Each structure stands twice: as structure tokens, then as C-alpha cells.
């Protein structure tokens, strides 16, 4: 499913992992926009955004801040650094907007027209891919003015593409034992895991999550955006075995 080609220079050791490998995503393109935000382009040209924090995201390159098309948005939970642009994108592009039931109800009140609410354990089919909502150990309050409203629960997503590629975006979470069930049921080949510590797993917990998930390839996320997010890909890489750690740069595309 995923083909890695390591190019070893005669003048020295291999380049950093994400720069010296070609990943065959069978027509799918995966772009990291910084923090926990990812853009996927399907083989047929649809655009999927996960956790849309783009405009105010200091890690997102300026060239990536304008979105010309959005067909589907997945939100893992209600914190600003994951939904800040969800309403604006919904009003401009009118995508299918996937989230837990209570968060979708709030987004509808703010102007989203095509919400696709669901809950943990459920699956929705969007043609080229299926989305299954899984658990995440995190909070999900919605900051609405001076209020913090109930936003359901935080979640993660398994994306099962019809071309055979399966991805897992953990959202913001601590490590939890049922990550093994994600491996057993879905077997994602690429997992996007938070490693920044403080609000999510640190590299130590994320390394243990790798043992449970057994995904051959892991993309670290949710690190370095704020000073308190001290976990680093280098520390994470030292702690994992038999896992390909792909340290992406903001704006970089795989596939």
C-alpha cells in the first residue's frame, strides 16, 4: 500500500525521513497545514480539510491560507485551534461538515448548511471514502463569546478511501487502551498523532500509542505552535521502534 524509496547519497547519510521517501497514496495527496490541520485531495479532485484552523494558524504558510475548494470538513472537537475557520469555510464553500452531534448543532446555528452529525462508532460514506468516528480522551467545550458551551465529546477519525488507503487522525488526545481496537478493526497504514504535551500526549505517550495502533507510518502533529507544546519529533523518533516517523513541514504534501 505504501512504497518507501530511500535515496542514500554517496557523500553522506540519508536526508531527514520525510524528504527522502516517496509515498504512493494511490492518487491521494496529503498536505500538513500546521498544528493539527490537514488537507486531503482525493484521486477525483475533492478537497477534505481536517480541523480547519488556517487563517490565524501561525504554522500555516501564507500560500496555503486561501482555499479554492472545500468539499468536506472533519472537526475532531470544538477548541479554537481546531474549528476557528469552520464557520467561514462553511459559508464560503458549503462543504459537508462532519462532527459530533452537539458540535454540529452549534455550527448550524452559526450558519453551516450541510452538517453531517455523527457519534463514536458510527460511519458515514462520502463516495470516495468512508469516515468512522472514534474515541479521543480530551475536552470539547465551545468558546462562544464569554461562554463555554457543551460541545459533546472530542473524537478521532478513521478515513478509509476506496483506493485502499486508510488513515487515522487522532485529534487531541491522551493515549488510551482502545487504540488497539483501531488497529484490530481498521489497520490504518498512516496515523497522525499529537506529540506536543501539555494539552495532549507527549512523545512518551505517543510512542506507547504506536505500540497499540501498530501503524507502520506516523506523522507527528500538534507540536511547536505554542511555547508550552514542548514535545518534538526528534524526541518522539528516539522513543519508537519499527515505526516510520514522517516529520512533515507545514505546507508539505505527500503522495
DRENDO-796564 format. One record per residue: residue number from 1; residue in three letters; x negated, y, z negated of N, C-alpha, C in turn. Coordinates in steps of 0.001 Angstrom, whole numbers, always signed. Layout:
REM DRENDO-796564
seq type n_px n_py n_pz ca_px ca_py ca_pz c_px c_py c_pz
NUM ALA X Y Z X Y Z X Y Z
...
//
This chain:
REM DRENDO-796564
seq type n_px n_py n_pz ca_px ca_py ca_pz c_px c_py c_pz
1 UNK -823 -1206 +0 +0 +0 +0 -860 +1260 +0
2 UNK -1971 +1239 -759 -2843 +2406 -838 -4253 +1985 -467
3 UNK -4828 +2668 +506 -6145 +2313 +1022 -7137 +3386 +616
4 UNK -8199 +2978 -74 -9211 +3915 -530 -10487 +3671 +270
5 UNK -11030 +4727 +872 -12288 +4645 +1600 -13303 +5524 +882
6 UNK -14319 +4913 +289 -15339 +5675 -432 -16531 +5902 +491
7 UNK -16849 +7167 +714 -17960 +7535 +1573 -19170 +7875 +701
8 UNK -20230 +7081 +768 -21403 +7280 -69 -22476 +7980 +752
9 UNK -22836 +9140 +297 -23837 +9919 +1007 -25222 +9338 +783
10 UNK -26051 +9371 +1826 -27425 +8891 +1699 -28253 +9808 +816
11 UNK -27753 +11016 +576 -28525 +11992 -192 -28165 +12006 -1665
12 UNK -27189 +11238 -2072 -26838 +11281 -3476 -25611 +10459 -3782
13 UNK -25073 +10581 -5016 -23940 +9782 -5453 -22652 +10247 -4773
14 UNK -21573 +9477 -4935 -20299 +9857 -4333 -19802 +11195 -4841
15 UNK -19004 +11852 -4037 -18366 +13108 -4441 -17293 +12826 -5474
16 UNK -16716 +13864 -6108 -15652 +13644 -7083 -14536 +12807 -6478
17 UNK -13830 +11989 -7310 -12942 +10961 -6822 -11888 +11401 -5822
18 UNK -11248 +12537 -6026 -10145 +12905 -5147 -10633 +13456 -3816
19 UNK -11907 +13742 -3705 -12397 +14328 -2469 -13026 +13288 -1544
20 UNK -13308 +12095 -2065 -13997 +11130 -1218 -13155 +9900 -921
21 UNK -11842 +10049 -1036 -10965 +8941 -757 -9803 +9389 +126
22 UNK -9442 +8494 +1037 -8281 +8718 +1878 -7176 +7798 +1390
23 UNK -6012 +8355 +1115 -4906 +7553 +603 -3840 +7442 +1684
24 UNK -3475 +6243 +2023 -2434 +6008 +3009 -1081 +5954 +2305
25 UNK -332 +7038 +2392 +1001 +7107 +1805 +2090 +6834 +2839
26 UNK +1699 +6278 +3966 +2648 +5850 +4998 +3538 +6994 +5473
27 UNK +2936 +8145 +5693 +3666 +9300 +6205 +4142 +10264 +5146
28 UNK +4079 +9874 +3879 +4447 +10752 +2769 +3266 +11639 +2414
29 UNK +3533 +12912 +2102 +2486 +13838 +1674 +2819 +14360 +279
30 UNK +1819 +14309 -598 +1981 +14718 -1990 +1040 +15872 -2285
31 UNK +1605 +17015 -2684 +821 +18216 -2983 +1025 +18612 -4442
32 UNK -94 +18844 -5147 -8 +19350 -6517 -27 +20869 -6466
33 UNK +997 +21485 -7065 +1095 +22942 -7116 +640 +23498 -8461
34 UNK +12 +22673 -9271 -477 +23104 -10577 +494 +22746 -11679
35 UNK -46 +22530 -12876 +718 +22176 -14064 +1443 +20845 -13825
36 UNK +2764 +20804 -13878 +3498 +19554 -13630 +4288 +19607 -12330
37 UNK +4028 +20591 -11501 +4811 +20830 -10285 +4169 +20141 -9080
38 UNK +4978 +19355 -8379 +4523 +18660 -7180 +5505 +18890 -6033
39 UNK +4965 +18905 -4833 +5790 +18948 -3620 +5534 +17677 -2819
40 UNK +6611 +17048 -2405 +6511 +15872 -1550 +7181 +16167 -218
41 UNK +6519 +15782 +871 +7138 +15849 +2196 +7290 +14419 +2689
42 UNK +8519 +14050 +3003 +8806 +12687 +3413 +8422 +12483 +4875
43 UNK +8333 +11241 +5311 +7990 +10984 +6711 +8932 +11667 +7701
44 UNK +10185 +11904 +7326 +11147 +12558 +8214 +11194 +14072 +8032
45 UNK +10335 +14595 +7160 +10209 +16045 +7033 +10966 +16696 +5911
46 UNK +11657 +15919 +5070 +12354 +16513 +3925 +11345 +16935 +2865
47 UNK +11678 +17992 +2110 +10808 +18502 +1054 +11453 +18281 -310
48 UNK +10699 +17662 -1205 +11138 +17398 -2569 +10202 +18133 -3513
49 UNK +10772 +18882 -4459 +9986 +19582 -5476 +10280 +18959 -6832
50 UNK +9233 +18610 -7567 +9383 +18106 -8932 +8943 +19193 -9901
51 UNK +9819 +19525 -10849 +9562 +20524 -11891 +9122 +21870 -11301
52 UNK +10080 +22609 -10756 +9768 +23826 -9993 +9370 +25032 -10844
53 UNK +8103 +25106 -11167 +7516 +26322 -11754 +6431 +26770 -10784
54 UNK +6754 +27744 -9972 +5890 +28130 -8855 +5503 +29599 -8928
55 UNK +6480 +30477 -8947 +6213 +31915 -8847 +5326 +32415 -9989
56 UNK +5630 +32046 -11217 +4843 +32510 -12360 +3780 +31548 -12812
57 UNK +3585 +30477 -12061 +2613 +29446 -12424 +1206 +29929 -12084
58 UNK +358 +30185 -13085 -975 +30726 -12789 -1884 +29751 -12049
59 UNK -1546 +28471 -12027 -2359 +27487 -11328 -1944 +27317 -9872
60 UNK -769 +27795 -9523 -276 +27607 -8161 -941 +28605 -7213
61 UNK -1586 +28143 -6152 -2226 +29072 -5212 -1202 +30002 -4558
62 UNK -1631 +31216 -4278 -736 +32206 -3682 -142 +31706 -2369
63 UNK -924 +30965 -1604 -455 +30475 -305 +655 +29446 -429
64 UNK +852 +28894 -1637 +1867 +27857 -1832 +3131 +28372 -2506
65 UNK +3171 +29669 -2811 +4295 +30183 -3588 +5565 +30390 -2767
66 UNK +5440 +30530 -1454 +6614 +30669 -592 +7010 +29299 -57
67 UNK +8234 +28893 -323 +8723 +27602 +133 +9640 +27816 +1333
68 UNK +9290 +27219 +2460 +10096 +27427 +3661 +11289 +26481 +3741
69 UNK +11232 +25399 +2965 +12326 +24421 +2985 +12291 +23613 +1705
70 UNK +13450 +23396 +1101 +13566 +22515 -58 +14870 +21733 +91
71 UNK +14758 +20424 +126 +15931 +19562 +293 +16392 +18917 -1008
72 UNK +15462 +18728 -1931 +15797 +18077 -3195 +14860 +18593 -4282
73 UNK +15401 +18832 -5464 +14621 +19261 -6629 +14893 +18291 -7770
74 UNK +13828 +17824 -8422 +13951 +16989 -9609 +13417 +17759 -10804
75 UNK +14213 +17852 -11872 +13757 +18527 -13082 +13709 +17514 -14220
76 UNK +12561 +17456 -14896 +12395 +16479 -15968 +12964 +16959 -17295
77 UNK +12943 +18278 -17513 +13528 +18831 -18734 +13623 +20351 -18581
78 UNK +14096 +21013 -19634 +14564 +22387 -19492 +13561 +23457 -19886
79 UNK +12350 +23121 -20247 +11398 +24150 -20658 +10968 +24999 -19460
80 UNK +10638 +26259 -19731 +10436 +27229 -18653 +9375 +26793 -17658
81 UNK +8337 +26121 -18141 +7242 +25740 -17258 +7575 +24512 -16404
82 UNK +8872 +24175 -16392 +9345 +23069 -15554 +10591 +23432 -14749
83 UNK +11315 +24485 -15158 +12531 +24855 -14418 +12597 +26343 -14063
84 UNK +11521 +27085 -14269 +11602 +28545 -14118 +12152 +28982 -12763
85 UNK +11853 +28240 -11696 +12295 +28630 -10359 +13452 +27786 -9841
86 UNK +14012 +26948 -10682 +15076 +26039 -10219 +16291 +26797 -9701
87 UNK +16732 +27816 -10429 +17927 +28560 -10013 +17659 +29350 -8736
88 UNK +16518 +30016 -8668 +16186 +30792 -7463 +16092 +29888 -6240
89 UNK +15479 +28721 -6388 +15383 +27783 -5271 +16764 +27270 -4889
90 UNK +17586 +26995 -5889 +18932 +26507 -5612 +19747 +27531 -4821
91 UNK +19622 +28787 -5178 +20384 +29827 -4486 +19862 +30080 -3072
92 UNK +18569 +29962 -2877 +17988 +30257 -1558 +18091 +29083 -594
93 UNK +17855 +27850 -1086 +17746 +26699 -200 +18904 +25707 -332
94 UNK +19691 +25818 -1407 +20823 +24924 -1660 +20437 +23439 -1586
95 UNK +19397 +23024 -2317 +18995 +21615 -2301 +19867 +20776 -3222
96 UNK +19755 +19460 -3110 +20275 +18581 -4157 +19396 +18802 -5379
97 UNK +20003 +19055 -6524 +19253 +19381 -7733 +19527 +18287 -8763
98 UNK +18513 +17470 -9023 +18667 +16283 -9869 +18168 +16581 -11274
99 UNK +18954 +16205 -12261 +18542 +16362 -13650 +19493 +15633 -14563
100 UNK +19183 +15644 -15841 +20070 +15018 -16810 +21367 +15831 -16897
101 UNK +22454 +15180 -17285 +23800 +15745 -17154 +23930 +17154 -17740
102 UNK +23486 +17335 -18982 +23694 +18619 -19649 +22911 +19740 -18986
103 UNK +21706 +19442 -18539 +20897 +20460 -17868 +21526 +20846 -16535
104 UNK +22051 +19876 -15807 +22729 +20187 -14542 +23956 +21064 -14759
105 UNK +24681 +20827 -15853 +25852 +21653 -16151 +25440 +23109 -16361
106 UNK +24321 +23324 -17044 +23818 +24692 -17251 +23369 +25310 -15931
107 UNK +22687 +24529 -15096 +22228 +25043 -13807 +23405 +25418 -12898
108 UNK +24496 +24668 -12989 +25696 +25017 -12227 +26238 +26372 -12660
109 UNK +26237 +26634 -13949 +26712 +27928 -14453 +25832 +29073 -13968
110 UNK +24574 +28782 -13674 +23640 +29803 -13207 +23652 +29951 -11681
111 UNK +24462 +29138 -10993 +24604 +29331 -9552 +24203 +28181 -8662
112 UNK +23695 +27075 -9231 +23339 +25914 -8406 +24608 +25273 -7857
113 UNK +24621 +24994 -6561 +25821 +24489 -5896 +25826 +22972 -5721
114 UNK +24644 +22355 -5598 +24597 +20927 -5290 +23834 +20157 -6363
115 UNK +24314 +20213 -7601 +23667 +19434 -8644 +24009 +17955 -8470
116 UNK +23077 +17112 -8884 +23257 +15660 -8831 +22921 +15100 -10206
117 UNK +23816 +15321 -11183 +23519 +14910 -12560 +23450 +13395 -12697
118 UNK +22632 +12957 -13649 +22494 +11533 -13926 +22016 +11347 -15351
119 UNK +21742 +10112 -15722 +21208 +9857 -17053 +20224 +8696 -16999
120 UNK +19578 +8454 -18111 +18484 +7490 -18157 +18964 +6085 -17810
121 UNK +18206 +5438 -16963 +18562 +4108 -16494 +19313 +4122 -15186
122 UNK +19828 +5292 -14796 +20588 +5410 -13563 +19699 +5651 -12352
123 UNK +20247 +5335 -11180 +19534 +5501 -9917 +20446 +6182 -8911
124 UNK +19887 +7107 -8134 +20596 +7740 -7036 +19816 +7537 -5741
125 UNK +20563 +7354 -4661 +19970 +7115 -3350 +20093 +8379 -2515
126 UNK +18952 +8886 -2030 +18937 +10095 -1212 +18453 +9810 +212
127 UNK +18727 +8603 +684 +18394 +8273 +2060 +16995 +7709 +2210
128 UNK +16001 +8584 +2284 +14618 +8122 +2428 +14013 +7603 +1136
129 UNK +14658 +7905 +15 +14101 +7474 -1269 +15212 +7332 -2302
130 UNK +14919 +6535 -3316 +15792 +6371 -4471 +15102 +6960 -5693
131 UNK +15889 +7583 -6563 +15371 +8197 -7782 +15978 +7487 -8981
132 UNK +15131 +6985 -9858 +15581 +6378 -11109 +15081 +7235 -12259
133 UNK +15992 +7591 -13143 +15640 +8411 -14305 +15243 +7505 -15464
134 UNK +14083 +7777 -16027 +13599 +7015 -17167 +13406 +7883 -18394
135 UNK +12908 +7271 -19429 +12747 +7945 -20716 +11508 +8840 -20730
136 UNK +11541 +9868 -21572 +10361 +10646 -21942 +10537 +11054 -23399
137 UNK +9463 +11044 -24166 +9504 +11466 -25570 +9094 +12928 -25649
138 UNK +10084 +13816 -25652 +9829 +15250 -25616 +11145 +15951 -25932
139 UNK +11096 +17241 -26188 +12319 +18008 -26419 +12833 +18602 -25108
140 UNK +14052 +19191 -25155 +14666 +19641 -23903 +15554 +20863 -24105
141 UNK +15228 +21717 -25086 +16038 +22912 -25296 +15930 +23889 -24142
142 UNK +17048 +24536 -23817 +17093 +25523 -22738 +16980 +26921 -23339
143 UNK +15950 +27666 -22969 +15821 +29054 -23394 +16721 +29908 -22508
144 UNK +17836 +30378 -23074 +18808 +31181 -22329 +18946 +32517 -23049
145 UNK +18183 +33510 -22593 +18131 +34770 -23322 +17462 +34560 -24666
146 UNK +18151 +34934 -25735 +17604 +34753 -27075 +18072 +33452 -27711
147 UNK +18822 +32661 -26957 +19339 +31405 -27484 +18527 +30219 -26966
148 UNK +18511 +29163 -27748 +18025 +27882 -27279 +19219 +26928 -27290
149 UNK +19617 +26496 -26106 +20801 +25669 -25925 +20423 +24197 -25793
150 UNK +21397 +23345 -26071 +21177 +21910 -25912 +21092 +21574 -24427
151 UNK +20018 +20906 -24036 +19824 +20590 -22628 +19750 +19105 -22338
152 UNK +20376 +18291 -23196 +20253 +16847 -23016 +18911 +16372 -23533
153 UNK +18307 +15422 -22841 +17012 +14888 -23236 +16027 +14991 -22087
154 UNK +14746 +15025 -22445 +13696 +15014 -21429 +13643 +13635 -20769
155 UNK +13133 +13606 -19544 +13099 +12350 -18805 +11869 +12304 -17900
156 UNK +11655 +11150 -17298 +10693 +10980 -16225 +11419 +10378 -15038
157 UNK +10741 +10275 -13894 +11383 +9757 -12685 +10496 +8733 -11989
158 UNK +11126 +7674 -11505 +10511 +6762 -10550 +11102 +7075 -9184
159 UNK +10239 +7348 -8216 +10670 +7620 -6847 +10245 +6449 -5971
160 UNK +11232 +5766 -5447 +10997 +4578 -4625 +11337 +4927 -3179
161 UNK +10304 +5129 -2362 +10502 +5538 -978 +10720 +4327 -76
162 UNK +11537 +4519 +954 +11880 +3420 +1853 +10673 +2929 +2653
163 UNK +9614 +3724 +2692 +8401 +3292 +3407 +7522 +2372 +2559
164 UNK +7969 +2047 +1329 +7230 +1136 +467 +6399 +1784 -608
165 UNK +6347 +3094 -668 +5562 +3818 -1672 +6425 +4080 -2901
166 UNK +5904 +3775 -4075 +6610 +4035 -5331 +5745 +4902 -6234
167 UNK +6308 +6025 -6695 +5613 +6980 -7546 +6334 +7098 -8886
168 UNK +5589 +7476 -9906 +6170 +7745 -11231 +5676 +9082 -11723
169 UNK +6611 +9997 -12021 +6303 +11289 -12642 +6829 +11214 -14068
170 UNK +5914 +11259 -15032 +6293 +11018 -16427 +6975 +12201 -17086
171 UNK +6927 +13394 -16456 +7406 +14583 -17146 +6505 +14887 -18326
172 UNK +6997 +15665 -19265 +6275 +15913 -20511 +6642 +14806 -21483
173 UNK +5652 +14148 -22045 +5979 +13024 -22918 +4801 +12643 -23805
174 UNK +5128 +11974 -24904 +4155 +11192 -25662 +4110 +9808 -25035
175 UNK +3128 +9021 -25395 +3116 +7639 -24941 +4222 +6880 -25685
176 UNK +4891 +5956 -25007 +5923 +5145 -25654 +5857 +3726 -25084
177 UNK +6216 +2761 -25899 +6014 +1365 -25552 +6777 +919 -24316
178 UNK +7922 +1537 -24051 +8731 +1118 -22912 +8137 +1531 -21571
179 UNK +6986 +2209 -21587 +6288 +2413 -20317 +5962 +1065 -19661
180 UNK +5830 +12 -20475 +5588 -1314 -19921 +6782 -1759 -19071
181 UNK +7985 -1356 -19462 +9177 -1721 -18679 +9131 -1051 -17307
182 UNK +8607 +182 -17252 +8467 +858 -15960 +7566 +37 -15048
183 UNK +6491 -499 -15617 +5627 -1391 -14825 +6378 -2632 -14378
184 UNK +7075 -3271 -15307 +7724 -4539 -15006 +8836 -4401 -13971
185 UNK +9599 -3324 -14062 +10749 -3158 -13169 +10391 -2518 -11831
186 UNK +9474 -1551 -11844 +9262 -726 -10654 +7841 -793 -10091
187 UNK +6862 -1087 -10942 +5486 -1227 -10486 +4963 -62 -9668
188 UNK +5048 +1172 -10171 +4549 +2303 -9376 +3059 +2177 -9091
189 UNK +2678 +2537 -7871 +1268 +2488 -7486 +542 +3770 -7866
190 UNK +1273 +4875 -7997 +689 +6141 -8452 +1537 +6667 -9597
191 UNK +887 +7032 -10698 +1559 +7640 -11846 +982 +9027 -12087
192 UNK +1857 +9995 -12278 +1466 +11363 -12629 +1707 +11536 -14125
193 UNK +619 +11696 -14888 +697 +11690 -16342 +154 +12985 -16937
194 UNK +847 +13551 -17950 +307 +14718 -18651 -831 +14306 -19564
195 UNK -1868 +15147 -19627 -3041 +14810 -20461 -3478 +15983 -21331
196 UNK -2757 +17102 -21320 -3258 +18341 -21904 -3285 +18419 -23410
197 UNK -2555 +17492 -24118 -2472 +17530 -25577 -1564 +18680 -26031
198 UNK -1373 +18817 -27308 -601 +19845 -27990 +907 +19678 -27775
199 UNK +1385 +19808 -26538 +2803 +19626 -26234 +3091 +18250 -25625
200 UNK +2065 +17531 -25190 +2222 +16226 -24551 +1088 +15309 -25005
201 UNK +961 +14199 -24307 -155 +13292 -24579 -1493 +13993 -24396
202 UNK -2467 +13549 -25173 -3861 +13914 -24923 -4463 +12837 -24023
203 UNK -5696 +12995 -23574 -6320 +11925 -22799 -6309 +10569 -23504
204 UNK -6424 +10560 -24826 -6432 +9288 -25553 -5101 +8557 -25398
205 UNK -3996 +9255 -25628 -2679 +8625 -25491 -2376 +8291 -24033
206 UNK -2803 +9179 -23128 -2576 +8922 -21703 -3330 +7679 -21243
207 UNK -4517 +7456 -21799 -5274 +6254 -21465 -4529 +5006 -21932
208 UNK -3906 +5089 -23096 -3103 +3949 -23568 -1884 +3761 -22684
209 UNK -1291 +4863 -22224 -161 +4763 -21300 -559 +4016 -20033
210 UNK -1791 +4207 -19594 -2268 +3499 -18403 -2261 +1988 -18616
211 UNK -2586 +1541 -19832 -2549 +111 -20128 -1135 -438 -19998
212 UNK -144 +372 -20399 +1250 -70 -20344 +1797 -34 -18924
213 UNK +1491 +1032 -18199 +2029 +1222 -16852 +1328 +350 -15809
214 UNK +38 +139 -16001 -779 -654 -15078 -702 -133 -13632
215 UNK -499 +1159 -13489 -551 +1752 -12145 -2009 +1818 -11711
216 UNK -2329 +1395 -10515 -3732 +1408 -10090 -4305 +2801 -9905
217 UNK -3431 +3792 -9677 -3885 +5159 -9442 -3116 +6118 -10342
218 UNK -3831 +7033 -10993 -3207 +8008 -11898 -3676 +9407 -11529
219 UNK -2732 +10331 -11460 -3024 +11744 -11229 -2785 +12495 -12537
220 UNK -3822 +13071 -13160 -3613 +13866 -14380 -2893 +15172 -14063
221 UNK -2036 +15617 -14979 -1308 +16879 -14811 -1105 +17512 -16185
222 UNK -523 +18706 -16178 -162 +19416 -17415 -1390 +19601 -18310
223 UNK -2458 +20149 -17728 -3675 +20437 -18486 -4255 +21756 -17979
224 UNK -4923 +22486 -18863 -5683 +23663 -18469 -4892 +24912 -18146
225 UNK -3575 +24829 -18115 -2758 +26001 -17746 -2787 +27056 -18844
226 UNK -2731 +26612 -20084 -2767 +27485 -21252 -3940 +27058 -22141
227 UNK -4473 +27963 -22959 -5640 +27621 -23778 -5444 +26410 -24683
228 UNK -4211 +26202 -25180 -4010 +25081 -26098 -3949 +23725 -25405
229 UNK -3882 +23724 -24076 -3873 +22455 -23338 -5318 +22042 -23058
230 UNK -5934 +21437 -24057 -7387 +21238 -24053 -7837 +19924 -23425
231 UNK -6925 +18989 -23201 -7309 +17725 -22588 -7826 +17935 -21171
232 UNK -8828 +17153 -20776 -9443 +17325 -19464 -9452 +16013 -18691
233 UNK -9427 +16092 -17350 -9554 +14874 -16552 -10855 +14118 -16821
234 UNK -11941 +14835 -17095 -13214 +14164 -17367 -13117 +13292 -18619
235 UNK -12503 +13824 -19670 -12329 +13045 -20894 -11408 +11852 -20641
236 UNK -10334 +12101 -19902 -9385 +11034 -19560 -10083 +9916 -18783
237 UNK -10893 +10302 -17807 -11577 +9312 -16977 -12517 +8434 -17809
238 UNK -13130 +9016 -18825 -14053 +8243 -19675 -13330 +7169 -20478
239 UNK -12036 +7374 -20702 -11283 +6500 -21592 -10533 +5384 -20880
240 UNK -10442 +5449 -19575 -9661 +4447 -18847 -10586 +3471 -18123
241 UNK -10073 +2260 -17943 -10796 +1233 -17203 -9873 +662 -16137
242 UNK -10454 +321 -15003 -9711 -317 -13912 -8556 +549 -13420
243 UNK -8734 +1864 -13514 -7734 +2811 -13028 -8427 +3848 -12159
244 UNK -7859 +4163 -11029 -8397 +5208 -10164 -7819 +6544 -10619
245 UNK -8631 +7412 -11199 -8190 +8734 -11651 -8428 +9731 -10525
246 UNK -7362 +10282 -9988 -7466 +11252 -8905 -7243 +12652 -9475
247 UNK -8318 +13382 -9642 -8242 +14754 -10160 -7982 +15696 -8991
248 UNK -6727 +16064 -8809 -6361 +16939 -7706 -6660 +18398 -8058
249 UNK -6844 +19191 -7031 -6948 +20648 -7184 -5623 +21264 -6797
250 UNK -5199 +22349 -7460 -3937 +22994 -7077 -3917 +23347 -5598
251 UNK -2868 +22940 -4925 -2738 +23169 -3502 -3236 +22020 -2658
252 UNK -3906 +21054 -3271 -4444 +19919 -2526 -3338 +18932 -2180
253 UNK -3436 +18332 -1002 -2440 +17389 -520 -3074 +16023 -284
254 UNK -2390 +14996 -743 -2759 +13616 -478 -1830 +13028 +570
255 UNK -2350 +12133 +1392 -1530 +11481 +2396 -1696 +12103 +3772
//
